Amino acid sequence: METLKYTYPASRPVQRRAHVGVVGSGDLEVLMEPLAGSTAQVVVNTSVNGFDAVWENVVERFFTRFDTCVAVEINDFGATPGVVLLRLEQAAEEIRS
C-alpha cells in the first residue's frame, strides 16, 4: 500500500461534495469536498506500488483544467490512468452541478 500527496494552486471555491466509484479490482473511488484557501490537495491511497510518476502525470493533467479549491481522496485498487481520469471528471461534474 502506498500513499501519495499532491498540492495544486486553485482559485474557484465550491460548495458541494462528491463521491464516485468504488474500491474494487481495477477501479477506484474519488471523494471530493470543498477546501478553504487557494489550493487543491490530493491524497492517493493505492494498492499498486511504484507508479508515482504515472499518478503525478494523471493528477496534474486533471488539475490543469479543474482549477477548484477541493480536497481529493483517491482510494485505488489497480485502476488504469483512463479510469482515474474518468472518475476525477465524474466527481468534478457532480461538484459543478
VENUR-V434988 format. One record per backbone hydrogen bond with DSSP energy under -0.5 kcal/mol. NH is the residue of the N-H (numbers start at 1). CO is the residue of the C=O. E is the energy in kcal/mol with one decimal. If there is no record, write none. Layout:
# VENUR-V434988
nh = {NH,NH}
co = {CO,CO}
e = {E,E}
This chain:
# VENUR-V434988
nh = {2,4,6,8,10,11,12,13,18,20,22,24,26,27,27,29,30,31,32,33,35,40,41,42,43,44,45,45,46,46,47,49,55,56,57,58,59,60,61,62,63,64,64,65,65,66,67,68,69,70,71,72,72,73,74,75,75,76,76,77,84,85,86,87,88,89,90,91,92,93,94,95,96,97}
co = {46,44,42,40,38,67,67,11,32,30,28,22,77,24,77,75,20,73,18,71,69,8,70,6,72,4,43,74,2,44,76,47,51,52,53,54,55,56,57,58,59,60,61,61,62,62,65,66,12,68,33,41,70,31,43,29,73,45,74,27,80,81,82,83,84,85,86,87,88,89,90,91,92,93}
e = {-2.7,-2.6,-2.5,-2.6,-2.0,-0.9,-1.8,-0.6,-2.6,-2.2,-0.7,-1.0,-2.4,-2.8,-0.5,-2.0,-2.6,-2.6,-2.6,-1.7,-1.9,-2.9,-2.3,-3.0,-2.4,-3.0,-0.5,-3.4,-2.9,-0.6,-0.7,-0.6,-2.5,-2.7,-2.2,-2.5,-2.7,-2.3,-2.2,-1.9,-2.4,-1.1,-0.5,-0.5,-1.4,-1.6,-0.8,-1.5,-2.7,-1.3,-2.8,-3.3,-0.5,-2.6,-3.0,-2.3,-0.5,-3.3,-0.6,-2.0,-2.2,-2.4,-2.2,-2.7,-2.4,-2.6,-2.4,-2.4,-2.4,-2.4,-2.1,-2.2,-2.2,-1.6}
